């Protein structure tokens, strides 16, 4: 039996997935003043899966913002992170890579402020 091929992700799907995560608090843009409270765990899980399934993993500022958001969610909202964070600690560390510690702390604080408004 042949292994199942990984699903392909086009640029429109990737852009939509990033928009879902930004709405859920990933600190890539300023939050909207009229943003609704809360987010849909299922949509966030699907968006995260889409981004992580892409052949090119997130890098640069997108990776940094995503890692900081995942860290804030995992550490401060454990009941929600069980629904959203599907990464094992080793996978999280691999995604984090050589990210600058100061940048991580700064983005994590921003992500935490976004999450506090949403969760």
MMTF fields as JSON, N, C-alpha, C and O atoms, coordinates in Angstrom:
{
  "mmtfVersion": "1.0.0",
  "mmtfProducer": "UNKNOWN",
  "numBonds": 475,
  "numAtoms": 476,
  "numGroups": 119,
  "numChains": 1,
  "numModels": 1,
  "chainsPerModel": [1],
  "groupsPerChain": [119],
  "chainIdList": ["A"],
  "bondAtomList": [4, 2, 8, 6, 12, 10, 16, 14, 20, 18, 24, 22, 28, 26, 32, 30, 36, 34, 40, 38, 44, 42, 48, 46, 52, 50, 56, 54, 60, 58, 64, 62, 68, 66, 72, 70, 76, 74, 80, 78, 84, 82, 88, 86, 92, 90, 96, 94, 100, 98, 104, 102, 108, 106, 112, 110, 116, 114, 120, 118, 124, 122, 128, 126, 132, 130, 136, 134, 140, 138, 144, 142, 148, 146, 152, 150, 156, 154, 160, 158, 164, 162, 168, 166, 172, 170, 176, 174, 180, 178, 184, 182, 188, 186, 192, 190, 196, 194, 200, 198, 204, 202, 208, 206, 212, 210, 216, 214, 220, 218, 224, 222, 228, 226, 232, 230, 236, 234, 240, 238, 244, 242, 248, 246, 252, 250, 256, 254, 260, 258, 264, 262, 268, 266, 272, 270, 276, 274, 280, 278, 284, 282, 288, 286, 292, 290, 296, 294, 300, 298, 304, 302, 308, 306, 312, 310, 316, 314, 320, 318, 324, 322, 328, 326, 332, 330, 336, 334, 340, 338, 344, 342, 348, 346, 352, 350, 356, 354, 360, 358, 364, 362, 368, 366, 372, 370, 376, 374, 380, 378, 384, 382, 388, 386, 392, 390, 396, 394, 400, 398, 404, 402, 408, 406, 412, 410, 416, 414, 420, 418, 424, 422, 428, 426, 432, 430, 436, 434, 440, 438, 444, 442, 448, 446, 452, 450, 456, 454, 460, 458, 464, 462, 468, 466, 472, 470],
  "bondOrderList": [1, 1, 1, 1, 1, 1, 1, 1, 1, 1, 1, 1, 1, 1, 1, 1, 1, 1, 1, 1, 1, 1, 1, 1, 1, 1, 1, 1, 1, 1, 1, 1, 1, 1, 1, 1, 1, 1, 1, 1, 1, 1, 1, 1, 1, 1, 1, 1, 1, 1, 1, 1, 1, 1, 1, 1, 1, 1, 1, 1, 1, 1, 1, 1, 1, 1, 1, 1, 1, 1, 1, 1, 1, 1, 1, 1, 1, 1, 1, 1, 1, 1, 1, 1, 1, 1, 1, 1, 1, 1, 1, 1, 1, 1, 1, 1, 1, 1, 1, 1, 1, 1, 1, 1, 1, 1, 1, 1, 1, 1, 1, 1, 1, 1, 1, 1, 1, 1],
  "groupList": [{"groupName": "UNK", "atomNameList": ["N", "CA", "C", "O"], "elementList": ["N", "C", "C", "O"], "formalChargeList": [0, 0, 0, 0], "bondAtomList": [1, 0, 2, 1, 3, 2], "bondOrderList": [1, 1, 2], "singleLetterCode": "X", "chemCompType": "L-PEPTIDE LINKING"}],
  "groupTypeList": [0, 0, 0, 0, 0, 0, 0, 0, 0, 0, 0, 0, 0, 0, 0, 0, 0, 0, 0, 0, 0, 0, 0, 0, 0, 0, 0, 0, 0, 0, 0, 0, 0, 0, 0, 0, 0, 0, 0, 0, 0, 0, 0, 0, 0, 0, 0, 0, 0, 0, 0, 0, 0, 0, 0, 0, 0, 0, 0, 0, 0, 0, 0, 0, 0, 0, 0, 0, 0, 0, 0, 0, 0, 0, 0, 0, 0, 0, 0, 0, 0, 0, 0, 0, 0, 0, 0, 0, 0, 0, 0, 0, 0, 0, 0, 0, 0, 0, 0, 0, 0, 0, 0, 0, 0, 0, 0, 0, 0, 0, 0, 0, 0, 0, 0, 0, 0, 0, 0],
  "groupIdList": [1, 2, 3, 4, 5, 6, 7, 8, 9, 10, 11, 12, 13, 14, 15, 16, 17, 18, 19, 20, 21, 22, 23, 24, 25, 26, 27, 28, 29, 30, 31, 32, 33, 34, 35, 36, 37, 38, 39, 40, 41, 42, 43, 44, 45, 46, 47, 48, 49, 50, 51, 52, 53, 54, 55, 56, 57, 58, 59, 60, 61, 62, 63, 64, 65, 66, 67, 68, 69, 70, 71, 72, 73, 74, 75, 76, 77, 78, 79, 80, 81, 82, 83, 84, 85, 86, 87, 88, 89, 90, 91, 92, 93, 94, 95, 96, 97, 98, 99, 100, 101, 102, 103, 104, 105, 106, 107, 108, 109, 110, 111, 112, 113, 114, 115, 116, 117, 118, 119],
  "secStructList": [7, 7, 7, 7, 7, 7, 7, 7, 7, 7, 2, 2, 2, 2, 2, 2, 2, 2, 2, 2, 2, 2, 2, 6, 6, 7, 6, 6, 1, 7, 7, 7, 6, 6, 7, 7, 1, 7, 7, 7, 2, 2, 2, 2, 2, 2, 2, 2, 2, 2, 2, 2, 2, 1, 1, 1, 7, 7, 7, 2, 2, 2, 2, 2, 2, 2, 2, 2, 2, 2, 2, 2, 2, 2, 2, 2, 7, 2, 2, 2, 2, 2, 2, 2, 7, 7, 7, 7, 2, 2, 2, 2, 2, 2, 2, 2, 6, 6, 7, 7, 2, 2, 2, 2, 2, 2, 2, 2, 2, 2, 2, 2, 2, 2, 2, 2, 2, 2, 7],
  "xCoordList": [0.842, 0.0, 0.893, 1.844, 0.593, 1.371, 1.01, -0.148, 1.994, 1.681, 0.807, 0.922, -0.052, -0.945, -0.137, 0.688, -0.384, 0.338, -0.146, -1.32, 0.77, 0.405, -0.517, -0.31, -1.534, -2.428, -1.674, -0.8, -2.036, -1.39, -2.132, -3.348, -1.387, -1.947, -1.613, -0.438, -2.635, -2.347, -2.221, -2.508, -1.794, -1.523, -2.78, -2.706, -3.928, -5.177, -5.55, -5.982, -5.384, -5.662, -4.712, -5.113, -3.46, -2.458, -2.78, -2.69, -3.149, -3.51, -4.737, -4.792, -5.71, -6.918, -6.58, -7.116, -5.698, -5.299, -4.596, -4.86, -3.702, -3.023, -4.031, -3.901, -5.031, -6.038, -6.812, -7.106, -7.141, -7.826, -6.956, -7.447, -5.672, -4.775, -4.541, -4.419, -4.477, -4.34, -5.575, -5.457, -6.754, -7.995, -8.0, -8.609, -7.321, -7.241, -6.11, -5.881, -5.398, -4.423, -2.966, -2.112, -2.641, -1.24, -0.777, -1.384, 0.297, 0.678, 1.429, 2.608, 0.731, 1.314, 0.809, 1.464, -0.332, -0.909, -1.543, -1.76, -1.834, -2.551, -3.94, -4.571, -4.436, -5.784, -6.818, -6.617, -7.915, -9.017, -9.747, -9.969, -10.116, -10.808, -12.143, -12.558, -12.809, -14.134, -14.091, -15.097, -12.94, -12.818, -13.722, -13.808, -14.396, -15.269, -14.473, -13.327, -15.091, -14.447, -14.487, -15.455, -13.446, -13.406, -12.948, -12.82, -12.706, -12.401, -12.85, -13.026, -13.031, -13.513, -12.331, -11.463, -12.307, -11.201, -11.022, -9.896, -12.127, -12.037, -11.395, -10.568, -11.781, -11.199, -9.72, -8.917, -9.358, -7.955, -7.132, -6.02, -7.662, -6.957, -6.745, -5.663, -7.793, -7.691, -6.666, -5.871, -6.68, -5.727, -4.297, -3.398, -4.092, -2.766, -2.301, -1.144, -3.202, -2.868, -2.503, -1.575, -3.23, -2.941, -1.546, -0.781, -1.227, 0.079, 1.207, 2.239, 1.017, 2.071, 2.198, 3.236, 1.137, 1.182, 1.851, 2.194, 2.034, 2.655, 4.087, 4.792, 4.53, 5.886, 6.981, 8.036, 6.731, 7.688, 7.188, 6.16, 7.889, 7.412, 7.461, 8.205, 6.668, 6.716, 8.141, 8.869, 8.52, 9.851, 9.775, 8.767, 10.842, 10.891, 9.855, 9.596, 9.268, 8.344, 7.075, 6.488, 6.636, 5.459, 5.744, 4.935, 6.89, 7.272, 7.394, 6.899, 8.05, 8.255, 6.921, 6.733, 5.996, 4.685, 3.898, 3.253, 3.949, 3.222, 3.777, 3.01, 5.082, 5.717, 5.375, 5.065, 5.431, 5.107, 3.651, 3.35, 2.755, 1.325, 1.089, 0.348, 1.721, 1.573, 2.094, 1.478, 3.234, 3.796, 2.884, 2.681, 2.329, 1.413, 0.153, -0.332, -0.373, -1.585, -1.327, -2.127, -0.215, 0.129, 0.333, -0.132, 1.027, 1.39, 0.295, 0.199, -0.522, -1.499, -2.948, -3.797, -3.238, -4.6, -4.577, -4.957, -4.128, -3.956, -5.238, -5.188, -6.385, -7.632, -7.909, -8.468, -7.534, -7.718, -6.588, -6.804, -5.394, -4.274, -4.431, -3.898, -5.147, -5.387, -6.183, -6.031, -7.034, -7.831, -7.063, -7.307, -6.141, -5.497, -4.092, -3.745, -3.279, -1.874, -1.734, -1.896, -1.434, -1.28, 0.192, 0.519, 1.062, 2.49, 3.007, 2.678, 3.802, 4.509, 5.604, 6.019, 6.081, 7.138, 8.357, 8.933, 8.75, 9.914, 9.62, 10.495, 8.392, 8.019, 7.973, 8.378, 7.47, 7.428, 8.846, 9.102, 9.767, 11.157, 11.796, 12.577, 11.457, 11.996, 11.469, 12.225, 10.182, 9.591, 10.212, 10.478, 10.439, 11.029, 12.452, 12.873, 13.18, 14.525, 15.425, 15.493, 16.114, 17.082, 16.509, 17.237, 15.224, 14.574, 15.215, 15.476, 15.462, 16.053, 15.155, 13.947, 15.745, 14.987, 14.239, 13.075, 14.893, 14.233, 13.043, 12.008, 13.183, 12.067, 10.912, 9.746, 11.253, 10.224, 9.44, 8.209, 10.137, 9.469, 8.565, 7.431, 9.055, 8.261, 7.002, 5.902, 7.157, 6.0, 5.042, 3.829, 5.574, 4.73, 3.862, 2.695, 4.413, 3.619, 2.492, 1.364, 2.799, 1.775, 0.708, -0.487, 1.141, 0.196, -0.681, -1.881, -0.082, -0.833, -1.897, -3.019, -1.564, -2.552, -3.692, -4.853, -3.377, -4.424, -5.298, -6.525, -4.661, -5.411, -6.279, -7.392, -5.789, -6.573, -7.873, -8.892, -7.827, -9.022, -9.975, -11.187, -9.428, -10.232, -10.728, -11.824, -9.935, -10.247, -11.082, -11.434],
  "yCoordList": [-1.17, 0.0, 1.241, 1.323, 2.189, 3.416, 4.364, 4.424, 5.107, 6.076, 7.188, 7.567, 7.687, 8.762, 10.043, 10.406, 10.712, 11.951, 13.06, 13.119, 13.924, 15.06, 15.985, 16.184, 16.553, 17.444, 18.691, 19.205, 19.156, 20.364, 21.574, 21.544, 22.623, 23.848, 24.969, 25.242, 25.626, 26.727, 28.042, 28.109, 29.075, 30.356, 30.995, 31.676, 30.794, 31.36, 30.691, 31.36, 29.37, 28.649, 29.096, 29.259, 29.291, 29.72, 31.125, 31.378, 32.026, 33.39, 33.38, 34.114, 32.557, 32.453, 31.886, 32.346, 30.894, 30.297, 31.335, 31.421, 32.121, 33.165, 34.184, 34.657, 34.531, 35.506, 34.969, 35.72, 33.686, 33.078, 33.2, 33.556, 32.905, 32.966, 34.403, 34.645, 35.345, 36.751, 37.189, 37.889, 36.788, 37.105, 36.459, 36.986, 35.321, 34.621, 35.151, 34.62, 36.188, 36.829, 36.701, 37.238, 36.006, 35.924, 37.344, 38.005, 37.817, 39.228, 39.594, 39.946, 39.504, 39.921, 41.289, 41.961, 41.703, 43.01, 43.558, 42.828, 44.837, 45.424, 44.832, 44.611, 44.568, 44.013, 45.045, 46.248, 44.568, 45.453, 45.881, 45.074, 47.138, 47.667, 46.97, 46.744, 46.634, 46.024, 44.51, 43.894, 43.912, 42.463, 41.76, 42.173, 40.699, 39.984, 39.263, 38.869, 39.098, 38.347, 36.86, 36.375, 36.163, 34.72, 34.332, 35.17, 33.053, 32.497, 31.055, 30.413, 30.561, 29.207, 28.236, 28.266, 27.377, 26.428, 25.552, 25.281, 25.113, 24.257, 24.964, 24.388, 26.222, 27.002, 27.26, 27.217, 27.527, 27.779, 26.501, 26.553, 25.367, 24.087, 23.805, 23.389, 24.037, 23.8, 24.74, 24.319, 26.006, 26.974, 26.605, 26.664, 26.226, 25.819, 24.589, 24.511, 23.636, 22.449, 22.786, 22.203, 23.729, 24.155, 24.762, 24.447, 25.624, 26.294, 25.295, 25.355, 24.386, 23.422, 22.334, 21.68, 22.135, 21.132, 21.666, 20.895, 22.969, 23.573, 23.07, 22.942, 22.783, 22.265, 23.189, 22.723, 24.484, 25.444, 25.875, 26.546, 25.507, 25.887, 27.401, 28.091, 27.918, 29.36, 29.782, 29.047, 30.97, 31.478, 32.992, 33.618, 33.561, 35.001, 35.497, 34.852, 36.647, 37.265, 36.44, 36.476, 35.694, 34.835, 33.73, 33.473, 33.078, 32.028, 32.588, 31.988, 33.734, 34.332, 34.645, 34.346, 35.248, 35.601, 34.345, 34.306, 33.323, 32.08, 31.379, 30.912, 31.301, 30.645, 31.38, 30.749, 32.713, 33.497, 33.29, 33.157, 33.262, 33.051, 31.656, 31.499, 30.65, 29.284, 29.176, 28.524, 29.818, 29.793, 30.469, 29.949, 31.632, 32.343, 31.527, 31.442, 30.934, 30.122, 28.909, 28.584, 28.248, 27.039, 27.34, 26.59, 28.435, 28.733, 29.429, 29.218, 30.244, 31.052, 30.586, 30.945, 29.807, 29.327, 27.826, 27.397, 27.024, 25.591, 24.88, 23.903, 25.349, 24.683, 24.881, 23.99, 26.029, 26.283, 25.66, 25.21, 25.631, 25.12, 23.635, 23.141, 22.919, 21.501, 21.328, 20.322, 22.304, 22.234, 22.716, 22.253, 23.638, 24.302, 23.806, 23.525, 23.692, 23.36, 21.859, 21.084, 21.469, 20.053, 19.66, 18.523, 20.598, 20.321, 19.705, 20.162, 18.687, 18.13, 19.125, 19.931, 19.083, 20.024, 20.015, 21.07, 18.86, 18.803, 19.5, 20.162, 19.356, 20.026, 21.539, 22.3, 21.971, 23.399, 23.96, 25.025, 23.257, 23.705, 23.754, 24.657, 22.774, 22.762, 23.958, 24.603, 24.258, 25.404, 26.701, 27.62, 26.764, 27.963, 28.178, 29.315, 27.105, 27.196, 28.128, 28.071, 28.985, 29.899, 31.302, 32.291, 31.381, 32.682, 33.441, 32.872, 34.717, 35.572, 35.597, 35.807, 35.383, 35.319, 36.622, 36.592, 37.757, 39.04, 39.253, 39.761, 38.871, 38.991, 38.086, 38.474, 36.874, 35.942, 36.539, 36.496, 37.09, 37.657, 38.817, 38.911, 39.695, 40.848, 40.398, 40.853, 39.511, 39.045, 38.238, 38.287, 37.506, 36.715, 37.634, 37.325, 38.754, 39.722, 40.299, 40.452, 40.615, 41.138, 40.079, 40.373, 38.853, 37.756, 37.533, 37.286, 37.62, 37.436, 38.514, 38.219, 39.755, 40.84, 40.589, 40.828, 40.108, 39.786, 38.64, 38.699, 37.605, 36.451, 36.812, 36.303, 37.678, 38.085, 38.768, 38.662, 39.457, 40.123, 39.114, 39.328, 38.026, 37.082, 35.872, 35.376, 35.396, 34.115, 34.322, 33.356],
  "zCoordList": [0.0, 0.0, 0.0, 0.777, -0.854, -0.949, 0.187, 0.598, 0.699, 1.746, 1.176, 0.011, 2.022, 1.606, 1.408, 2.246, 0.301, 0.014, 0.94, 1.307, 1.304, 2.147, 1.355, 0.158, 2.012, 1.298, 0.842, 1.54, -0.345, -0.836, -0.29, -0.102, -0.042, 0.514, -0.455, -0.705, -1.006, -1.918, -1.156, 0.039, -1.853, -1.193, -0.622, 0.401, -1.252, -0.725, 0.595, 1.534, 0.664, 1.909, 3.009, 4.162, 2.648, 3.616, 4.13, 5.332, 3.244, 3.653, 4.557, 5.543, 4.224, 5.052, 6.425, 7.433, 6.474, 7.755, 8.624, 9.823, 8.028, 8.798, 9.317, 10.446, 8.511, 8.957, 10.161, 11.09, 10.152, 11.299, 12.549, 13.621, 12.408, 13.57, 14.042, 15.243, 13.121, 13.515, 14.289, 15.294, 13.833, 14.541, 15.926, 16.857, 16.06, 17.349, 18.226, 19.313, 17.777, 18.628, 18.256, 18.962, 17.167, 16.754, 16.414, 15.572, 17.066, 16.952, 15.668, 15.705, 14.542, 13.273, 12.831, 12.033, 13.333, 13.027, 14.292, 15.259, 14.276, 15.403, 15.476, 14.443, 16.692, 16.801, 16.379, 16.549, 15.834, 15.459, 16.719, 17.623, 16.776, 17.959, 18.167, 19.303, 17.084, 17.179, 17.018, 16.667, 17.27, 17.118, 18.125, 19.281, 17.687, 18.604, 19.682, 19.467, 20.834, 21.912, 21.558, 20.972, 21.915, 21.71, 20.318, 19.426, 20.156, 18.842, 18.802, 19.837, 17.605, 17.378, 17.418, 16.546, 18.437, 18.592, 17.356, 16.939, 16.775, 15.594, 14.418, 13.713, 14.207, 13.103, 13.349, 12.417, 14.598, 14.926, 14.747, 14.221, 15.174, 14.983, 13.499, 13.084, 12.705, 11.259, 10.631, 9.791, 11.034, 10.487, 10.855, 10.016, 12.102, 12.55, 11.771, 11.358, 11.573, 10.787, 9.356, 8.796, 8.756, 7.383, 7.291, 6.38, 8.231, 8.208, 8.443, 7.774, 9.379, 9.686, 8.625, 8.528, 7.821, 6.754, 5.49, 4.594, 5.42, 4.233, 4.096, 5.097, 2.872, 2.688, 3.222, 3.653, 3.193, 3.742, 5.111, 5.201, 6.181, 7.511, 7.697, 7.0, 8.639, 8.891, 9.256, 9.923, 8.809, 9.125, 9.302, 8.975, 9.817, 9.99, 10.989, 12.005, 10.69, 11.626, 11.825, 12.907, 10.8, 10.967, 11.973, 12.864, 11.833, 12.778, 14.189, 15.144, 14.321, 15.64, 16.316, 17.495, 15.566, 16.119, 16.492, 17.54, 15.642, 15.914, 17.146, 17.989, 17.26, 18.41, 19.701, 20.712, 19.672, 20.868, 21.27, 22.457, 20.302, 20.572, 21.152, 22.122, 20.555, 21.067, 22.494, 23.337, 22.764, 24.111, 25.124, 26.221, 24.762, 25.662, 25.9, 27.029, 24.853, 24.985, 25.865, 26.743, 25.625, 26.389, 27.869, 28.727, 28.17, 29.551, 30.354, 31.563, 29.719, 30.452, 30.3, 31.116, 29.286, 29.068, 28.776, 27.686, 29.756, 29.487, 29.082, 28.334, 29.561, 29.161, 27.683, 27.043, 27.117, 25.69, 24.879, 23.753, 25.443, 24.665, 24.378, 23.384, 25.224, 24.959, 23.675, 22.981, 23.351, 22.133, 20.91, 19.796, 21.118, 19.988, 19.725, 18.578, 20.75, 20.555, 20.377, 21.32, 19.16, 18.856, 18.757, 18.416, 19.053, 18.961, 20.25, 21.344, 20.117, 21.269, 21.655, 20.822, 22.907, 23.314, 22.394, 22.127, 21.915, 21.018, 19.691, 19.134, 19.178, 17.936, 18.131, 17.252, 19.304, 19.617, 19.649, 19.086, 20.301, 20.378, 18.99, 18.689, 18.15, 16.782, 15.998, 15.272, 16.137, 15.452, 15.962, 15.187, 17.269, 17.858, 17.353, 17.14, 17.165, 16.605, 17.376, 18.604, 16.654, 17.262, 17.451, 17.376, 17.692, 17.877, 19.035, 20.095, 18.822, 19.842, 21.08, 20.97, 22.248, 23.507, 23.789, 24.19, 23.585, 23.826, 22.907, 23.337, 21.651, 20.687, 21.106, 21.033, 21.547, 22.0, 23.17, 23.176, 24.151, 25.331, 24.923, 25.391, 24.061, 23.622, 22.882, 23.197, 21.905, 21.141, 22.005, 21.801, 22.959, 23.854, 24.712, 24.956, 25.171, 25.939, 25.082, 25.552, 23.838, 22.933, 22.69, 22.729, 22.441, 22.215, 23.447, 23.325, 24.62, 25.864, 26.01, 26.421, 25.683, 25.745, 24.768, 25.1, 23.565, 22.579, 23.097, 23.01, 23.633, 24.136, 25.332, 25.463, 26.203, 27.38, 26.956, 27.64, 25.838, 25.318, 24.672, 24.648, 24.154, 23.371, 24.148, 23.89, 25.092, 25.753, 26.986, 27.662]
}
